[in-house]
Amino acid sequence: MASTSTLLMKTIFLVLIFASFAIAPATSTVPEDCGSESANPRNVPFLQPDGNIFTIVKCFASGIILGTGFMHVLPDSFEMLGDCWA
């Protein structure tokens, strides 16, 4: 049986997830009559999706995520495959 603190944490997590999906589209849209492109503070030239810096950052982030996953799996794999090397 789940304790009340675990149930509370799961409830808070779900509320935050649903809130982020509800708030993110509203805050990320820019009105059509915003004016010229230079007046838009969100237009950062070096963070364009087709730029080299953006690609490097994406590759680095992917490597961090994959590395973290491998490090979490590594102890279990050594435990399960430990007798194969003997």
VMD Tcl script that builds the backbone (N, CA, C; Angstrom):
set m [mol new atoms 258]
animate dup $m
set s [atomselect $m all]
$s set {name element resname resid chain x y z} {
  {N N MET 1 A 0.850 -1.183 0.000}
  {CA C MET 1 A 0.000 0.000 0.000}
  {C C MET 1 A 0.886 1.234 0.000}
  {N N ALA 2 A 0.581 2.159 -0.818}
  {CA C ALA 2 A 1.380 3.379 -0.928}
  {C C ALA 2 A 1.102 4.276 0.273}
  {N N SER 3 A 2.168 4.851 0.767}
  {CA C SER 3 A 2.001 5.762 1.895}
  {C C SER 3 A 1.403 7.070 1.410}
  {N N THR 4 A 0.958 7.873 2.362}
  {CA C THR 4 A 0.312 9.133 1.982}
  {C C THR 4 A 1.312 10.106 1.379}
  {N N SER 5 A 2.568 10.062 1.824}
  {CA C SER 5 A 3.556 10.977 1.252}
  {C C SER 5 A 3.872 10.603 -0.200}
  {N N THR 6 A 3.913 9.307 -0.497}
  {CA C THR 6 A 4.143 8.873 -1.872}
  {C C THR 6 A 2.958 9.271 -2.755}
  {N N LEU 7 A 1.775 9.100 -2.254}
  {CA C LEU 7 A 0.587 9.481 -3.005}
  {C C LEU 7 A 0.544 10.990 -3.218}
  {N N LEU 8 A 0.952 11.751 -2.220}
  {CA C LEU 8 A 0.990 13.205 -2.343}
  {C C LEU 8 A 2.016 13.636 -3.390}
  {N N MET 9 A 3.180 13.008 -3.376}
  {CA C MET 9 A 4.217 13.351 -4.357}
  {C C MET 9 A 3.765 13.012 -5.780}
  {N N LYS 10 A 3.102 11.881 -5.962}
  {CA C LYS 10 A 2.602 11.512 -7.278}
  {C C LYS 10 A 1.534 12.496 -7.753}
  {N N THR 11 A 0.675 12.923 -6.838}
  {CA C THR 11 A -0.362 13.887 -7.186}
  {C C THR 11 A 0.243 15.221 -7.582}
  {N N ILE 12 A 1.224 15.690 -6.832}
  {CA C ILE 12 A 1.895 16.947 -7.143}
  {C C ILE 12 A 2.598 16.845 -8.491}
  {N N PHE 13 A 3.259 15.730 -8.747}
  {CA C PHE 13 A 3.940 15.517 -10.017}
  {C C PHE 13 A 2.957 15.590 -11.185}
  {N N LEU 14 A 1.832 14.902 -11.070}
  {CA C LEU 14 A 0.845 14.915 -12.146}
  {C C LEU 14 A 0.261 16.313 -12.358}
  {N N VAL 15 A 0.015 17.038 -11.273}
  {CA C VAL 15 A -0.512 18.398 -11.402}
  {C C VAL 15 A 0.496 19.291 -12.113}
  {N N LEU 16 A 1.772 19.167 -11.768}
  {CA C LEU 16 A 2.792 19.979 -12.422}
  {C C LEU 16 A 2.935 19.624 -13.900}
  {N N ILE 17 A 2.852 18.361 -14.236}
  {CA C ILE 17 A 2.932 17.952 -15.636}
  {C C ILE 17 A 1.760 18.521 -16.429}
  {N N PHE 18 A 0.551 18.367 -15.901}
  {CA C PHE 18 A -0.616 18.897 -16.604}
  {C C PHE 18 A -0.566 20.413 -16.702}
  {N N ALA 19 A -0.089 21.082 -15.659}
  {CA C ALA 19 A 0.014 22.542 -15.693}
  {C C ALA 19 A 1.033 22.986 -16.737}
  {N N SER 20 A 2.138 22.263 -16.850}
  {CA C SER 20 A 3.138 22.650 -17.839}
  {C C SER 20 A 2.614 22.475 -19.261}
  {N N PHE 21 A 1.814 21.433 -19.505}
  {CA C PHE 21 A 1.237 21.259 -20.831}
  {C C PHE 21 A 0.157 22.294 -21.116}
  {N N ALA 22 A -0.470 22.817 -20.081}
  {CA C ALA 22 A -1.505 23.828 -20.284}
  {C C ALA 22 A -0.908 25.220 -20.440}
  {N N ILE 23 A 0.178 25.508 -19.720}
  {CA C ILE 23 A 0.753 26.853 -19.707}
  {C C ILE 23 A 1.742 27.058 -20.848}
  {N N ALA 24 A 2.513 26.056 -21.205}
  {CA C ALA 24 A 3.566 26.215 -22.207}
  {C C ALA 24 A 3.056 26.712 -23.560}
  {N N PRO 25 A 1.982 26.171 -24.112}
  {CA C PRO 25 A 1.527 26.709 -25.405}
  {C C PRO 25 A 1.071 28.161 -25.317}
  {N N ALA 26 A 0.494 28.544 -24.192}
  {CA C ALA 26 A 0.012 29.917 -24.055}
  {C C ALA 26 A 1.165 30.906 -23.939}
  {N N THR 27 A 2.252 30.506 -23.308}
  {CA C THR 27 A 3.367 31.434 -23.127}
  {C C THR 27 A 4.339 31.422 -24.287}
  {N N SER 28 A 4.304 30.397 -25.109}
  {CA C SER 28 A 5.276 30.322 -26.191}
  {C C SER 28 A 4.769 30.919 -27.500}
  {N N THR 29 A 3.502 31.260 -27.563}
  {CA C THR 29 A 2.982 31.847 -28.788}
  {C C THR 29 A 3.162 33.353 -28.759}
  {N N VAL 30 A 3.450 33.909 -29.906}
  {CA C VAL 30 A 3.621 35.350 -30.053}
  {C C VAL 30 A 2.481 35.852 -30.917}
  {N N PRO 31 A 1.840 36.948 -30.535}
  {CA C PRO 31 A 0.741 37.468 -31.363}
  {C C PRO 31 A 1.216 37.857 -32.756}
  {N N GLU 32 A 0.321 37.807 -33.717}
  {CA C GLU 32 A 0.655 38.128 -35.101}
  {C C GLU 32 A 1.031 39.592 -35.264}
  {N N ASP 33 A 0.412 40.479 -34.493}
  {CA C ASP 33 A 0.678 41.903 -34.621}
  {C C ASP 33 A 1.779 42.359 -33.680}
  {N N CYS 34 A 2.793 41.552 -33.533}
  {CA C CYS 34 A 3.879 41.847 -32.596}
  {C C CYS 34 A 4.782 42.955 -33.126}
  {N N GLY 35 A 4.771 43.208 -34.387}
  {CA C GLY 35 A 5.630 44.239 -34.942}
  {C C GLY 35 A 6.735 43.621 -35.761}
  {N N SER 36 A 7.810 44.348 -35.894}
  {CA C SER 36 A 8.917 43.848 -36.701}
  {C C SER 36 A 9.646 42.729 -35.984}
  {N N GLU 37 A 10.441 42.008 -36.740}
  {CA C GLU 37 A 11.168 40.863 -36.180}
  {C C GLU 37 A 12.253 41.311 -35.208}
  {N N SER 38 A 12.804 42.497 -35.407}
  {CA C SER 38 A 13.853 42.976 -34.515}
  {C C SER 38 A 13.302 43.363 -33.150}
  {N N ALA 39 A 11.991 43.620 -33.058}
  {CA C ALA 39 A 11.386 43.970 -31.779}
  {C C ALA 39 A 11.088 42.742 -30.941}
  {N N ASN 40 A 11.208 41.568 -31.535}
  {CA C ASN 40 A 10.924 40.333 -30.828}
  {C C ASN 40 A 12.118 39.953 -29.964}
  {N N PRO 41 A 11.980 39.962 -28.635}
  {CA C PRO 41 A 13.122 39.620 -27.774}
  {C C PRO 41 A 13.492 38.148 -27.827}
  {N N ARG 42 A 12.629 37.307 -28.392}
  {CA C ARG 42 A 12.923 35.876 -28.452}
  {C C ARG 42 A 13.785 35.511 -29.654}
  {N N ASN 43 A 14.034 36.434 -30.532}
  {CA C ASN 43 A 14.830 36.145 -31.714}
  {C C ASN 43 A 16.310 36.281 -31.370}
  {N N VAL 44 A 16.943 35.156 -31.079}
  {CA C VAL 44 A 18.367 35.121 -30.756}
  {C C VAL 44 A 19.056 34.420 -31.917}
  {N N PRO 45 A 19.887 35.136 -32.682}
  {CA C PRO 45 A 20.434 34.564 -33.917}
  {C C PRO 45 A 21.242 33.285 -33.728}
  {N N PHE 46 A 22.049 33.187 -32.674}
  {CA C PHE 46 A 22.915 32.012 -32.548}
  {C C PHE 46 A 22.180 30.798 -31.994}
  {N N LEU 47 A 20.905 30.923 -31.635}
  {CA C LEU 47 A 20.131 29.783 -31.159}
  {C C LEU 47 A 19.133 29.284 -32.201}
  {N N GLN 48 A 19.356 29.601 -33.444}
  {CA C GLN 48 A 18.485 29.106 -34.504}
  {C C GLN 48 A 18.654 27.589 -34.631}
  {N N PRO 49 A 17.572 26.849 -34.878}
  {CA C PRO 49 A 17.657 25.389 -34.924}
  {C C PRO 49 A 18.582 24.838 -36.006}
  {N N ASP 50 A 18.883 25.603 -37.031}
  {CA C ASP 50 A 19.760 25.094 -38.074}
  {C C ASP 50 A 21.205 25.558 -37.888}
  {N N GLY 51 A 21.517 26.180 -36.782}
  {CA C GLY 51 A 22.866 26.680 -36.546}
  {C C GLY 51 A 23.795 25.622 -35.976}
  {N N ASN 52 A 25.097 25.871 -36.072}
  {CA C ASN 52 A 26.096 24.918 -35.584}
  {C C ASN 52 A 26.107 24.830 -34.061}
  {N N ILE 53 A 25.954 25.966 -33.385}
  {CA C ILE 53 A 25.995 25.950 -31.918}
  {C C ILE 53 A 24.817 25.150 -31.379}
  {N N PHE 54 A 23.654 25.335 -31.970}
  {CA C PHE 54 A 22.474 24.597 -31.526}
  {C C PHE 54 A 22.668 23.097 -31.715}
  {N N THR 55 A 23.265 22.697 -32.822}
  {CA C THR 55 A 23.525 21.283 -33.077}
  {C C THR 55 A 24.517 20.716 -32.076}
  {N N ILE 56 A 25.548 21.473 -31.750}
  {CA C ILE 56 A 26.536 21.022 -30.769}
  {C C ILE 56 A 25.894 20.854 -29.393}
  {N N VAL 57 A 25.048 21.789 -29.012}
  {CA C VAL 57 A 24.375 21.702 -27.713}
  {C C VAL 57 A 23.436 20.500 -27.679}
  {N N LYS 58 A 22.723 20.241 -28.780}
  {CA C LYS 58 A 21.846 19.073 -28.830}
  {C C LYS 58 A 22.637 17.774 -28.720}
  {N N CYS 59 A 23.774 17.698 -29.397}
  {CA C CYS 59 A 24.596 16.485 -29.318}
  {C C CYS 59 A 25.152 16.288 -27.915}
  {N N PHE 60 A 25.585 17.366 -27.281}
  {CA C PHE 60 A 26.103 17.278 -25.918}
  {C C PHE 60 A 25.012 16.813 -24.956}
  {N N ALA 61 A 23.818 17.383 -25.090}
  {CA C ALA 61 A 22.713 16.993 -24.212}
  {C C ALA 61 A 22.323 15.532 -24.440}
  {N N SER 62 A 22.328 15.090 -25.682}
  {CA C SER 62 A 22.021 13.690 -25.966}
  {C C SER 62 A 23.062 12.763 -25.352}
  {N N GLY 63 A 24.322 13.166 -25.426}
  {CA C GLY 63 A 25.385 12.366 -24.813}
  {C C GLY 63 A 25.242 12.271 -23.308}
  {N N ILE 64 A 24.849 13.371 -22.679}
  {CA C ILE 64 A 24.635 13.350 -21.230}
  {C C ILE 64 A 23.493 12.405 -20.868}
  {N N ILE 65 A 22.412 12.466 -21.617}
  {CA C ILE 65 A 21.267 11.598 -21.336}
  {C C ILE 65 A 21.635 10.130 -21.549}
  {N N LEU 66 A 22.304 9.827 -22.654}
  {CA C LEU 66 A 22.710 8.437 -22.905}
  {C C LEU 66 A 23.717 7.948 -21.882}
  {N N GLY 67 A 24.679 8.793 -21.533}
  {CA C GLY 67 A 25.670 8.415 -20.524}
  {C C GLY 67 A 25.044 8.135 -19.173}
  {N N THR 68 A 24.082 8.957 -18.788}
  {CA C THR 68 A 23.392 8.732 -17.517}
  {C C THR 68 A 22.630 7.418 -17.548}
  {N N GLY 69 A 21.978 7.120 -18.657}
  {CA C GLY 69 A 21.265 5.848 -18.768}
  {C C GLY 69 A 22.196 4.663 -18.690}
  {N N PHE 70 A 23.333 4.739 -19.375}
  {CA C PHE 70 A 24.294 3.641 -19.329}
  {C C PHE 70 A 24.869 3.460 -17.926}
  {N N MET 71 A 25.128 4.546 -17.224}
  {CA C MET 71 A 25.679 4.437 -15.873}
  {C C MET 71 A 24.672 3.824 -14.907}
  {N N HIS 72 A 23.392 4.033 -15.152}
  {CA C HIS 72 A 22.387 3.417 -14.288}
  {C C HIS 72 A 22.210 1.942 -14.600}
  {N N VAL 73 A 22.493 1.521 -15.818}
  {CA C VAL 73 A 22.333 0.123 -16.212}
  {C C VAL 73 A 23.592 -0.689 -15.923}
  {N N LEU 74 A 24.733 -0.028 -15.858}
  {CA C LEU 74 A 26.019 -0.713 -15.738}
  {C C LEU 74 A 26.134 -1.653 -14.529}
  {N N PRO 75 A 25.750 -1.243 -13.302}
  {CA C PRO 75 A 25.876 -2.192 -12.179}
  {C C PRO 75 A 25.043 -3.452 -12.359}
  {N N ASP 76 A 23.838 -3.314 -12.888}
  {CA C ASP 76 A 22.999 -4.490 -13.108}
  {C C ASP 76 A 23.600 -5.421 -14.154}
  {N N SER 77 A 24.190 -4.840 -15.182}
  {CA C SER 77 A 24.775 -5.690 -16.226}
  {C C SER 77 A 26.003 -6.424 -15.709}
  {N N PHE 78 A 26.823 -5.770 -14.879}
  {CA C PHE 78 A 27.961 -6.472 -14.291}
  {C C PHE 78 A 27.495 -7.597 -13.377}
  {N N GLU 79 A 26.408 -7.355 -12.653}
  {CA C GLU 79 A 25.902 -8.383 -11.756}
  {C C GLU 79 A 25.353 -9.576 -12.538}
  {N N MET 80 A 24.623 -9.301 -13.607}
  {CA C MET 80 A 24.012 -10.395 -14.377}
  {C C MET 80 A 25.028 -11.123 -15.254}
  {N N LEU 81 A 26.015 -10.429 -15.764}
  {CA C LEU 81 A 26.968 -11.055 -16.676}
  {C C LEU 81 A 28.309 -11.368 -16.011}
  {N N GLY 82 A 28.367 -11.209 -14.702}
  {CA C GLY 82 A 29.628 -11.429 -13.984}
  {C C GLY 82 A 30.131 -12.858 -14.076}
  {N N ASP 83 A 29.234 -13.821 -14.073}
  {CA C ASP 83 A 29.671 -15.218 -14.113}
  {C C ASP 83 A 30.044 -15.668 -15.513}
  {N N CYS 84 A 29.740 -14.876 -16.536}
  {CA C CYS 84 A 30.099 -15.245 -17.909}
  {C C CYS 84 A 31.603 -15.106 -18.160}
  {N N TRP 85 A 32.259 -14.235 -17.422}
  {CA C TRP 85 A 33.665 -13.960 -17.645}
  {C C TRP 85 A 34.582 -14.942 -16.901}
  {N N ALA 86 A 34.021 -15.715 -16.008}
  {CA C ALA 86 A 34.862 -16.637 -15.226}
  {C C ALA 86 A 35.161 -17.915 -15.959}
}
mol reanalyze $m
mol bondsrecalc $m
mol representation Tube
mol addrep $m
